[in-house]
Amino acid sequence: MRSLFPVTDQTPARGPEGRGRAAPADDRAPGRGDDRAPGRGGDRAPDRGDDRAHGRGGEPAPAPADDREWSLDELADRYAYPETDRPVLRANMVSTLDGAAMHDGRSQPISCPTDMRIFGTLRGLADAVVVGAETVRQEGYRPARARDAFAERRAAAGQGPAPAIAVISASLDLDFSLPLFTEPLVPTLLLTGAAASAERRAAAEKAGARVLIAGEGRTVEPGQVVDVLAEQGLKRLLTEGGPTLLGQFVAADVLDELCLTVSPMLAAGDARRIAGGPRMTLPERFSLASVLEEDGFLFTRYRRP
Ligand SMILES: NC(=O)c1ccc[n+]([C@@H]2O[C@H](COP(=O)([O-])OP(=O)(O)OC[C@H]3O[C@@H](n4cnc5c(N)ncnc54)[C@H](OP(=O)(O)O)[C@@H]3O)[C@@H](O)[C@H]2O)c1
C-alpha cells in the first residue's frame, strides 16, 4: 500500500528496502457486511511484490519505499474523523471502473483484502454504521465485533467496544432471529417512520433491537437520520450504503465524506452505481483528501469542501 495523495517525501522514494512492515495476522479485516467472515473476493490478493520487484530485464525495479502493508493503526490515523462536536456522516463504498457497485447482487466480488482492511478500520473508528435494510438482507449483516486493534483508540475517544449497526427500514421486514439482532455487543438500532407497523416494531424490540423514529410517515427522512443518531450520542457515523440509501443522503445534502474504493475491474451489465434515486439539480463537488493504492485498487477519500 502506498499513499498517492497527499504526496509525501516517501511517495517517489526508490528502493525495495522500505517494504515489509506487516500488520499482525490476527488483525486482518472482516468481510463487508459480515464483521467476522473472510474478506470479499475470497482468498488474499496475489502477492503483488513479485511482478514489481524486477524490471523487464530481470533487474530490480524501483519500488516506492512506502509500498508495504499498512498497520491498522496507520490506517486509523489516516482515516481519523475530524475533531468536531458536530456529527459527521461518512460513506464507504466500492465501485468497479465502469461504475458497478455490485456483481450478482453483492459487493464482495469487486472488493479485495485491503478494501476489507479499510472497511474494518472505518468501522473501528465509527460510533454507528448506518445501512439500508436491503444491504442487510443481501449481504447477511452480522453485528460489528470488538477488535483489539481499535480498543485503546475507542476507549480514549469515549466509544463503546464496537459500533452500533443502525438499520434503516420502512417495512421492518427483517429476520429478527439473526445474530445482528440477538447477539450484538451493543444493541442494533432500527430507524423507521412513526407510521411503521407496530407489530414489527414490537417484534424488533422483543429481539433486543432499539427502534428509533426518524420520520413522520412510514419512511425515514434521510435528513433526520444524523440528528436522531446524534441525540443518542452517536456522531461519528459511517454509512455502508446501499445505493438506495446513499442516494437519499446525497440528495438530502447530509453526506460529509465519501471513502470510495475504485476496483480495477470492468463488470458491464446493468449493475447499479453507488448512489441511486433522483438526480441532483447540479452535481455537488467534493474535494480530494487522500488516495491510497494497492494492487491496482485505489482507496480514495473525498470530503465536502
Ligand atoms: N458497492 C458497495 O460498496 C455496496 C455497499 C452496500 C451495498 N451494496 C449492494 O447494494 C445492494 C443493496 O442496495 P439497495 O440500494 O438495493 O438497498 P439499500 O439502500 O441497502 O436498502 C434499501 C432498503 O432500505 C430501506 N430504506 C431506504 N431508504 C429508506 C427510507 N428513506 N425510509 C425507510 N426505509 C428506507 C428500505 O427497507 P425496507 O424494504 O425494509 O423498507 C429499502 O428497501 C446489494 O446488492 C449490496 O450488495 C453495495
The ligand as an ORCA input file, in Angstrom:
! r2SCAN-3c Opt
* xyz 0 1
  N     -20.632     -1.262     -3.633
  C     -20.852     -1.068     -2.357
  O     -19.997     -0.508     -1.669
  C     -22.134     -1.530     -1.750
  C     -22.443     -1.152     -0.453
  C     -23.627     -1.590      0.105
  C     -24.474     -2.381     -0.630
  N     -24.143     -2.736     -1.890
  C     -25.073     -3.578     -2.663
  O     -26.253     -2.848     -2.822
  C     -27.372     -3.726     -2.846
  C     -28.405     -3.256     -1.872
  O     -28.604     -1.871     -2.026
  P     -30.028     -1.244     -2.309
  O     -29.795      0.106     -2.859
  O     -30.859     -2.213     -3.078
  O     -30.669     -1.175     -0.868
  P     -30.262     -0.424      0.482
  O     -30.054      1.031      0.246
  O     -29.236     -1.176      1.209
  O     -31.614     -0.669      1.269
  C     -32.835     -0.244      0.732
  C     -33.843     -0.501      1.784
  O     -33.555      0.339      2.908
  C     -34.745      0.832      3.434
  N     -34.805      2.257      3.166
  C     -34.067      3.000      2.316
  N     -34.418      4.275      2.391
  C     -35.397      4.341      3.326
  C     -36.150      5.399      3.870
  N     -35.989      6.663      3.472
  N     -37.058      5.098      4.807
  C     -37.227      3.840      5.240
  N     -36.536      2.795      4.767
  C     -35.635      3.056      3.817
  C     -35.872      0.103      2.747
  O     -36.026     -1.074      3.513
  P     -37.407     -1.865      3.657
  O     -37.599     -2.525      2.343
  O     -37.136     -2.831      4.768
  O     -38.461     -0.882      3.974
  C     -35.271     -0.177      1.408
  O     -35.880     -1.269      0.748
  C     -26.850     -5.088     -2.523
  O     -26.723     -5.789     -3.722
  C     -25.477     -4.817     -1.950
  O     -24.590     -5.842     -2.229
  C     -23.012     -2.318     -2.470
*
